């Protein structure tokens, strides 16, 4: 499962360019980190990372969580992703996304995710999403 998730991240050009690394994965959960990079700054006056980089991190993390769901066949695509930006990430800090599947139907996985810097108690962003979910043969409906 970990090898598949690492391949998934490595196969996405934007994930490689953003420096995303798999931190943990298992049973419909994933955590991916993205180091601070001055090339990703959206506001040069403050040094804050652009929201688009955070969005890409959260989308990738949600996809990885779906891919490792025990009833899934490892395929997915984003149907919908809503991101609420809570605050600016602290310049210089790594951002981590944590995602988990909280419900799956025959064809859709529903996820929640948080983007965090060093302050785990105050998320940078939260997300809810719906992703294509394909059950592996023999998995329950």
N, C-alpha and C positions, 0 to 999 in steps of 0.2 A: 504494500500500500504506500509506504513512504517513497519507494523508488518511483512508482507511478506518479505521485504528486510532484516529486522533484523533476521528473521528465516533463510534466505538464507545465511547470513554471519555466523551465529552461527552454521549452519550445515556443514560448510567447516572446516575441522580440521586445515588447514593451516591458515585460517583467524583467528580462535580462538587463535592459537599459536602465531601469529604475533600481536595480540592485536587489530585487526581492529574494529572500531566502526563506525556505521552509523551516519553521521552528518546531512544530509538532502537528501530528495528524492522527485521526482515528475515529472510526464509527460515527461519521457525520459531523466531525469537528475538525477545524484546522486553525493553525496560527502561522502567520507569515510576517516577517519583518522587512522593513525598508530603511536603510541607513539615510541619515541626513546627507544631502548633496546640494551644494550651492547652485548647481545647474537646474535644480527643481524649484528654486525660490520663485514665488509668485509676486512678492512685494519686496523689491530691493531695499527699501527704507527700513523694513523690519526683519528681513531674513526669513520670513514665514514661508513654509512649503506651500506650493500651489494646491488648491483643492482638487484639481484633476489628478494629481499624483496620488492623493489620498483615496480618491474614488477608484482609480485603477487597482490600488492595493486591496481595497475592500471587495471589489468585484472578483478579483483573482482568488482571494481567500474564500469567498463564498463558493465559487466554482470548485475549489479543491475540497471543501467540506462535503459537497454533493458527491463528488467523485469517489469519496471513501465511505459513503454510507453503506452499511452492510447489505442492504437489499438492492442496491443499485448495480448497474453494469459498468460504471465508470465513465459514461458519456453524459454530457450536460451542455447547456447553453443558457445564457441569461435571458429571461423573459422580461423581468422588471426589477429594478433596483432603486429604492428610495433612500437617499442619504440625507441626514440632518447633521449639519455642521454645528457643533456645540461651542467650540472655541478654537483659537489658533494653536497649532502645535508649537511647542517651545523650540525656537531655532537651535540647531545643533544636536537635537535628540533624535534617536531612532524612533520610527513609528512602527507599531505592531498592530496587525488586525487579527481579531479572533472571531471566528464564525461557527455557528452550529445550526444544523437542520433541526427545527423543532416540530415539523410535521411533514409527512410525505403522503401523497395520494398516488393513484396509478401513474400519473404523468407529470406531476409537479412536486418539487421540493420547496418548502418555505423555510427561509433562513432569517436569523438575526445576527448582526455583527457589530463589533465595536472597534474603533481605531483609537489607539492609546499611545501616548509618549511615556515618559517616566512616571507620570501621575495616573496610576490605575484607577483611582477613585473619581476622576473627572475626565471622561472620554473626550477626545478631539472630535469624534463623529460617531453616530450610530446609524445603522442601516437595517432595513428589512427588504427582503427580496424573494422573488419567485424564479425558480430555475427549472429547466426541462429535467425530468427525472425518468430514467428508463430502468425498469426492474430487471434484475438478472433472472434468467430462467430458473424456475423453482422457488423464487422468493414470494412470500405472501402478498396479497393485495391489500 
